[in-house]
Amino acid sequence: MTNIETLPTEQRQRCEVWTRVMGYHRPVSQFNVGKRAEHRERRHFTERAALTS
């Protein structure tokens, strides 16, 4: 992995993060201060596939 291209600072843009809250998708940037703090503290996990018989 020595062939990595990096964009100049002026070509970069912020990535907008969306999440699902109470059945609705909203950008994290629109959260209030408390909800943003809660979002930062979340623990992410991957659920294993359900077993079917």
PDB file of N, CA, C and O in Angstrom:
ATOM      1  N   MET A   1       0.812  -1.186   0.000  1.00  0.00           N
ATOM      2  CA  MET A   1       0.000   0.000   0.000  1.00  0.00           C
ATOM      3  C   MET A   1       0.859   1.255   0.000  1.00  0.00           C
ATOM      4  O   MET A   1       0.620   2.175   0.782  1.00  0.00           O
ATOM      5  N   THR A   2       1.817   1.294  -0.837  1.00  0.00           N
ATOM      6  CA  THR A   2       2.664   2.475  -0.910  1.00  0.00           C
ATOM      7  C   THR A   2       2.138   3.477  -1.926  1.00  0.00           C
ATOM      8  O   THR A   2       2.633   4.601  -1.991  1.00  0.00           O
ATOM      9  N   ASN A   3       1.143   3.092  -2.721  1.00  0.00           N
ATOM     10  CA  ASN A   3       0.601   3.959  -3.760  1.00  0.00           C
ATOM     11  C   ASN A   3      -0.664   4.656  -3.249  1.00  0.00           C
ATOM     12  O   ASN A   3      -1.765   4.355  -3.708  1.00  0.00           O
ATOM     13  N   ILE A   4      -0.509   5.578  -2.308  1.00  0.00           N
ATOM     14  CA  ILE A   4      -1.643   6.282  -1.713  1.00  0.00           C
ATOM     15  C   ILE A   4      -1.653   7.716  -2.211  1.00  0.00           C
ATOM     16  O   ILE A   4      -0.650   8.425  -2.132  1.00  0.00           O
ATOM     17  N   GLU A   5      -2.814   8.134  -2.730  1.00  0.00           N
ATOM     18  CA  GLU A   5      -2.954   9.502  -3.212  1.00  0.00           C
ATOM     19  C   GLU A   5      -3.687  10.334  -2.157  1.00  0.00           C
ATOM     20  O   GLU A   5      -4.710   9.907  -1.622  1.00  0.00           O
ATOM     21  N   THR A   6      -3.168  11.499  -1.868  1.00  0.00           N
ATOM     22  CA  THR A   6      -3.777  12.388  -0.882  1.00  0.00           C
ATOM     23  C   THR A   6      -4.243  13.656  -1.577  1.00  0.00           C
ATOM     24  O   THR A   6      -3.499  14.261  -2.348  1.00  0.00           O
ATOM     25  N   LEU A   7      -5.488  14.059  -1.298  1.00  0.00           N
ATOM     26  CA  LEU A   7      -6.023  15.282  -1.890  1.00  0.00           C
ATOM     27  C   LEU A   7      -5.451  16.507  -1.190  1.00  0.00           C
ATOM     28  O   LEU A   7      -5.201  16.484   0.015  1.00  0.00           O
ATOM     29  N   PRO A   8      -5.248  17.570  -1.949  1.00  0.00           N
ATOM     30  CA  PRO A   8      -4.848  18.826  -1.311  1.00  0.00           C
ATOM     31  C   PRO A   8      -5.975  19.320  -0.402  1.00  0.00           C
ATOM     32  O   PRO A   8      -7.142  19.004  -0.634  1.00  0.00           O
ATOM     33  N   THR A   9      -5.636  20.078   0.610  1.00  0.00           N
ATOM     34  CA  THR A   9      -6.609  20.555   1.592  1.00  0.00           C
ATOM     35  C   THR A   9      -7.777  21.274   0.938  1.00  0.00           C
ATOM     36  O   THR A   9      -8.918  21.084   1.360  1.00  0.00           O
ATOM     37  N   GLU A  10      -7.533  22.090  -0.074  1.00  0.00           N
ATOM     38  CA  GLU A  10      -8.609  22.868  -0.695  1.00  0.00           C
ATOM     39  C   GLU A  10      -9.592  21.997  -1.491  1.00  0.00           C
ATOM     40  O   GLU A  10     -10.682  22.467  -1.817  1.00  0.00           O
ATOM     41  N   GLN A  11      -9.243  20.750  -1.810  1.00  0.00           N
ATOM     42  CA  GLN A  11     -10.142  19.849  -2.536  1.00  0.00           C
ATOM     43  C   GLN A  11     -10.921  18.920  -1.605  1.00  0.00           C
ATOM     44  O   GLN A  11     -11.824  18.214  -2.051  1.00  0.00           O
ATOM     45  N   ARG A  12     -10.583  18.915  -0.334  1.00  0.00           N
ATOM     46  CA  ARG A  12     -11.263  18.037   0.617  1.00  0.00           C
ATOM     47  C   ARG A  12     -12.578  18.653   1.059  1.00  0.00           C
ATOM     48  O   ARG A  12     -12.740  19.873   1.036  1.00  0.00           O
ATOM     49  N   GLN A  13     -13.528  17.796   1.466  1.00  0.00           N
ATOM     50  CA  GLN A  13     -14.791  18.285   2.014  1.00  0.00           C
ATOM     51  C   GLN A  13     -15.202  17.406   3.182  1.00  0.00           C
ATOM     52  O   GLN A  13     -14.819  16.239   3.264  1.00  0.00           O
ATOM     53  N   ARG A  14     -15.987  17.982   4.083  1.00  0.00           N
ATOM     54  CA  ARG A  14     -16.431  17.249   5.271  1.00  0.00           C
ATOM     55  C   ARG A  14     -17.423  16.169   4.863  1.00  0.00           C
ATOM     56  O   ARG A  14     -18.227  16.361   3.950  1.00  0.00           O
ATOM     57  N   CYS A  15     -17.360  15.062   5.533  1.00  0.00           N
ATOM     58  CA  CYS A  15     -18.274  13.954   5.308  1.00  0.00           C
ATOM     59  C   CYS A  15     -19.468  14.136   6.244  1.00  0.00           C
ATOM     60  O   CYS A  15     -19.298  14.275   7.455  1.00  0.00           O
ATOM     61  N   GLU A  16     -20.676  14.135   5.677  1.00  0.00           N
ATOM     62  CA  GLU A  16     -21.873  14.288   6.509  1.00  0.00           C
ATOM     63  C   GLU A  16     -22.314  12.910   6.999  1.00  0.00           C
ATOM     64  O   GLU A  16     -22.573  12.013   6.196  1.00  0.00           O
ATOM     65  N   VAL A  17     -22.397  12.749   8.300  1.00  0.00           N
ATOM     66  CA  VAL A  17     -22.767  11.472   8.913  1.00  0.00           C
ATOM     67  C   VAL A  17     -24.252  11.497   9.242  1.00  0.00           C
ATOM     68  O   VAL A  17     -24.734  12.423   9.894  1.00  0.00           O
ATOM     69  N   TRP A  18     -24.982  10.469   8.787  1.00  0.00           N
ATOM     70  CA  TRP A  18     -26.404  10.330   9.066  1.00  0.00           C
ATOM     71  C   TRP A  18     -26.604   9.131   9.974  1.00  0.00           C
ATOM     72  O   TRP A  18     -25.822   8.181   9.937  1.00  0.00           O
ATOM     73  N   THR A  19     -27.637   9.172  10.781  1.00  0.00           N
ATOM     74  CA  THR A  19     -27.964   8.056  11.652  1.00  0.00           C
ATOM     75  C   THR A  19     -29.480   7.950  11.776  1.00  0.00           C
ATOM     76  O   THR A  19     -30.202   8.904  11.486  1.00  0.00           O
ATOM     77  N   ARG A  20     -29.948   6.807  12.200  1.00  0.00           N
ATOM     78  CA  ARG A  20     -31.386   6.589  12.351  1.00  0.00           C
ATOM     79  C   ARG A  20     -31.758   6.795  13.806  1.00  0.00           C
ATOM     80  O   ARG A  20     -31.208   6.144  14.695  1.00  0.00           O
ATOM     81  N   VAL A  21     -32.690   7.698  14.046  1.00  0.00           N
ATOM     82  CA  VAL A  21     -33.173   7.982  15.398  1.00  0.00           C
ATOM     83  C   VAL A  21     -34.689   7.879  15.377  1.00  0.00           C
ATOM     84  O   VAL A  21     -35.354   8.588  14.623  1.00  0.00           O
ATOM     85  N   MET A  22     -35.230   7.003  16.200  1.00  0.00           N
ATOM     86  CA  MET A  22     -36.678   6.840  16.323  1.00  0.00           C
ATOM     87  C   MET A  22     -37.349   6.622  14.963  1.00  0.00           C
ATOM     88  O   MET A  22     -38.436   7.144  14.717  1.00  0.00           O
ATOM     89  N   GLY A  23     -36.708   5.858  14.087  1.00  0.00           N
ATOM     90  CA  GLY A  23     -37.293   5.528  12.795  1.00  0.00           C
ATOM     91  C   GLY A  23     -37.035   6.541  11.696  1.00  0.00           C
ATOM     92  O   GLY A  23     -37.440   6.317  10.555  1.00  0.00           O
ATOM     93  N   TYR A  24     -36.373   7.648  12.001  1.00  0.00           N
ATOM     94  CA  TYR A  24     -36.090   8.678  11.003  1.00  0.00           C
ATOM     95  C   TYR A  24     -34.590   8.801  10.808  1.00  0.00           C
ATOM     96  O   TYR A  24     -33.822   8.642  11.756  1.00  0.00           O
ATOM     97  N   HIS A  25     -34.167   9.083   9.575  1.00  0.00           N
ATOM     98  CA  HIS A  25     -32.755   9.318   9.290  1.00  0.00           C
ATOM     99  C   HIS A  25     -32.494  10.818   9.370  1.00  0.00           C
ATOM    100  O   HIS A  25     -33.192  11.617   8.745  1.00  0.00           O
ATOM    101  N   ARG A  26     -31.470  11.191  10.155  1.00  0.00           N
ATOM    102  CA  ARG A  26     -31.117  12.599  10.336  1.00  0.00           C
ATOM    103  C   ARG A  26     -29.606  12.755  10.331  1.00  0.00           C
ATOM    104  O   ARG A  26     -28.887  11.871  10.794  1.00  0.00           O
ATOM    105  N   PRO A  27     -29.118  13.885   9.805  1.00  0.00           N
ATOM    106  CA  PRO A  27     -27.683  14.140   9.892  1.00  0.00           C
ATOM    107  C   PRO A  27     -27.295  14.476  11.330  1.00  0.00           C
ATOM    108  O   PRO A  27     -28.009  15.200  12.024  1.00  0.00           O
ATOM    109  N   VAL A  28     -26.181  13.953  11.758  1.00  0.00           N
ATOM    110  CA  VAL A  28     -25.701  14.189  13.119  1.00  0.00           C
ATOM    111  C   VAL A  28     -25.438  15.679  13.342  1.00  0.00           C
ATOM    112  O   VAL A  28     -25.533  16.159  14.471  1.00  0.00           O
ATOM    113  N   SER A  29     -25.111  16.408  12.285  1.00  0.00           N
ATOM    114  CA  SER A  29     -24.834  17.842  12.425  1.00  0.00           C
ATOM    115  C   SER A  29     -26.057  18.632  12.895  1.00  0.00           C
ATOM    116  O   SER A  29     -25.909  19.751  13.386  1.00  0.00           O
ATOM    117  N   GLN A  30     -27.253  18.077  12.755  1.00  0.00           N
ATOM    118  CA  GLN A  30     -28.471  18.767  13.196  1.00  0.00           C
ATOM    119  C   GLN A  30     -28.875  18.390  14.620  1.00  0.00           C
ATOM    120  O   GLN A  30     -29.873  18.900  15.128  1.00  0.00           O
ATOM    121  N   PHE A  31     -28.125  17.515  15.266  1.00  0.00           N
ATOM    122  CA  PHE A  31     -28.429  17.130  16.644  1.00  0.00           C
ATOM    123  C   PHE A  31     -28.112  18.282  17.591  1.00  0.00           C
ATOM    124  O   PHE A  31     -27.274  19.133  17.291  1.00  0.00           O
ATOM    125  N   ASN A  32     -28.791  18.300  18.739  1.00  0.00           N
ATOM    126  CA  ASN A  32     -28.429  19.268  19.771  1.00  0.00           C
ATOM    127  C   ASN A  32     -27.166  18.770  20.482  1.00  0.00           C
ATOM    128  O   ASN A  32     -26.712  17.654  20.229  1.00  0.00           O
ATOM    129  N   VAL A  33     -26.611  19.579  21.352  1.00  0.00           N
ATOM    130  CA  VAL A  33     -25.334  19.270  22.010  1.00  0.00           C
ATOM    131  C   VAL A  33     -25.392  17.937  22.754  1.00  0.00           C
ATOM    132  O   VAL A  33     -24.466  17.132  22.651  1.00  0.00           O
ATOM    133  N   GLY A  34     -26.467  17.697  23.501  1.00  0.00           N
ATOM    134  CA  GLY A  34     -26.585  16.460  24.270  1.00  0.00           C
ATOM    135  C   GLY A  34     -26.670  15.229  23.397  1.00  0.00           C
ATOM    136  O   GLY A  34     -26.059  14.205  23.704  1.00  0.00           O
ATOM    137  N   LYS A  35     -27.428  15.315  22.303  1.00  0.00           N
ATOM    138  CA  LYS A  35     -27.583  14.175  21.399  1.00  0.00           C
ATOM    139  C   LYS A  35     -26.272  13.887  20.667  1.00  0.00           C
ATOM    140  O   LYS A  35     -25.948  12.726  20.416  1.00  0.00           O
ATOM    141  N   ARG A  36     -25.516  14.929  20.324  1.00  0.00           N
ATOM    142  CA  ARG A  36     -24.206  14.713  19.684  1.00  0.00           C
ATOM    143  C   ARG A  36     -23.266  13.979  20.629  1.00  0.00           C
ATOM    144  O   ARG A  36     -22.549  13.068  20.214  1.00  0.00           O
ATOM    145  N   ALA A  37     -23.268  14.375  21.901  1.00  0.00           N
ATOM    146  CA  ALA A  37     -22.411  13.711  22.888  1.00  0.00           C
ATOM    147  C   ALA A  37     -22.816  12.253  23.033  1.00  0.00           C
ATOM    148  O   ALA A  37     -21.961  11.371  23.120  1.00  0.00           O
ATOM    149  N   GLU A  38     -24.113  11.999  23.058  1.00  0.00           N
ATOM    150  CA  GLU A  38     -24.603  10.619  23.146  1.00  0.00           C
ATOM    151  C   GLU A  38     -24.169   9.812  21.928  1.00  0.00           C
ATOM    152  O   GLU A  38     -23.785   8.649  22.057  1.00  0.00           O
ATOM    153  N   HIS A  39     -24.228  10.421  20.749  1.00  0.00           N
ATOM    154  CA  HIS A  39     -23.826   9.731  19.516  1.00  0.00           C
ATOM    155  C   HIS A  39     -22.344   9.375  19.552  1.00  0.00           C
ATOM    156  O   HIS A  39     -21.963   8.290  19.111  1.00  0.00           O
ATOM    157  N   ARG A  40     -21.498  10.270  20.072  1.00  0.00           N
ATOM    158  CA  ARG A  40     -20.052   9.994  20.165  1.00  0.00           C
ATOM    159  C   ARG A  40     -19.758   8.836  21.107  1.00  0.00           C
ATOM    160  O   ARG A  40     -18.789   8.104  20.905  1.00  0.00           O
ATOM    161  N   GLU A  41     -20.585   8.663  22.137  1.00  0.00           N
ATOM    162  CA  GLU A  41     -20.348   7.625  23.142  1.00  0.00           C
ATOM    163  C   GLU A  41     -20.916   6.260  22.754  1.00  0.00           C
ATOM    164  O   GLU A  41     -20.690   5.280  23.464  1.00  0.00           O
ATOM    165  N   ARG A  42     -21.642   6.179  21.649  1.00  0.00           N
ATOM    166  CA  ARG A  42     -22.256   4.909  21.255  1.00  0.00           C
ATOM    167  C   ARG A  42     -21.208   3.843  20.981  1.00  0.00           C
ATOM    168  O   ARG A  42     -20.113   4.128  20.497  1.00  0.00           O
ATOM    169  N   ARG A  43     -21.570   2.617  21.301  1.00  0.00           N
ATOM    170  CA  ARG A  43     -20.709   1.476  20.999  1.00  0.00           C
ATOM    171  C   ARG A  43     -21.307   0.763  19.799  1.00  0.00           C
ATOM    172  O   ARG A  43     -22.461   0.338  19.838  1.00  0.00           O
ATOM    173  N   HIS A  44     -20.529   0.631  18.735  1.00  0.00           N
ATOM    174  CA  HIS A  44     -21.003  -0.013  17.511  1.00  0.00           C
ATOM    175  C   HIS A  44     -20.679  -1.502  17.556  1.00  0.00           C
ATOM    176  O   HIS A  44     -19.646  -1.903  18.091  1.00  0.00           O
ATOM    177  N   PHE A  45     -21.551  -2.303  17.000  1.00  0.00           N
ATOM    178  CA  PHE A  45     -21.333  -3.741  16.970  1.00  0.00           C
ATOM    179  C   PHE A  45     -21.926  -4.304  15.687  1.00  0.00           C
ATOM    180  O   PHE A  45     -22.738  -3.657  15.026  1.00  0.00           O
ATOM    181  N   THR A  46     -21.506  -5.519  15.345  1.00  0.00           N
ATOM    182  CA  THR A  46     -22.036  -6.234  14.196  1.00  0.00           C
ATOM    183  C   THR A  46     -22.773  -7.451  14.704  1.00  0.00           C
ATOM    184  O   THR A  46     -22.223  -8.261  15.451  1.00  0.00           O
ATOM    185  N   GLU A  47     -24.013  -7.573  14.297  1.00  0.00           N
ATOM    186  CA  GLU A  47     -24.834  -8.681  14.754  1.00  0.00           C
ATOM    187  C   GLU A  47     -24.597  -9.894  13.861  1.00  0.00           C
ATOM    188  O   GLU A  47     -24.543  -9.781  12.637  1.00  0.00           O
ATOM    189  N   ARG A  48     -24.458 -11.052  14.493  1.00  0.00           N
ATOM    190  CA  ARG A  48     -24.277 -12.275  13.719  1.00  0.00           C
ATOM    191  C   ARG A  48     -25.572 -12.617  13.000  1.00  0.00           C
ATOM    192  O   ARG A  48     -26.653 -12.207  13.424  1.00  0.00           O
ATOM    193  N   ALA A  49     -25.462 -13.364  11.918  1.00  0.00           N
ATOM    194  CA  ALA A  49     -26.646 -13.771  11.161  1.00  0.00           C
ATOM    195  C   ALA A  49     -27.524 -14.668  12.023  1.00  0.00           C
ATOM    196  O   ALA A  49     -27.024 -15.472  12.808  1.00  0.00           O
ATOM    197  N   ALA A  50     -28.817 -14.525  11.872  1.00  0.00           N
ATOM    198  CA  ALA A  50     -29.761 -15.336  12.645  1.00  0.00           C
ATOM    199  C   ALA A  50     -29.757 -16.772  12.122  1.00  0.00           C
ATOM    200  O   ALA A  50     -29.641 -17.008  10.920  1.00  0.00           O
ATOM    201  N   LEU A  51     -29.885 -17.713  13.035  1.00  0.00           N
ATOM    202  CA  LEU A  51     -29.955 -19.117  12.649  1.00  0.00           C
ATOM    203  C   LEU A  51     -31.395 -19.471  12.319  1.00  0.00           C
ATOM    204  O   LEU A  51     -32.306 -19.157  13.085  1.00  0.00           O
ATOM    205  N   THR A  52     -31.600 -20.117  11.195  1.00  0.00           N
ATOM    206  CA  THR A  52     -32.948 -20.556  10.827  1.00  0.00           C
ATOM    207  C   THR A  52     -32.958 -22.066  10.761  1.00  0.00           C
ATOM    208  O   THR A  52     -31.982 -22.686  10.340  1.00  0.00           O
ATOM    209  N   SER A  53     -34.064 -22.658  11.178  1.00  0.00           N
ATOM    210  CA  SER A  53     -34.131 -24.125  11.161  1.00  0.00           C
ATOM    211  C   SER A  53     -35.166 -24.612  10.192  1.00  0.00           C
ATOM    212  O   SER A  53     -35.358 -25.820  10.049  1.00  0.00           O
TER     213      SER A  53
END
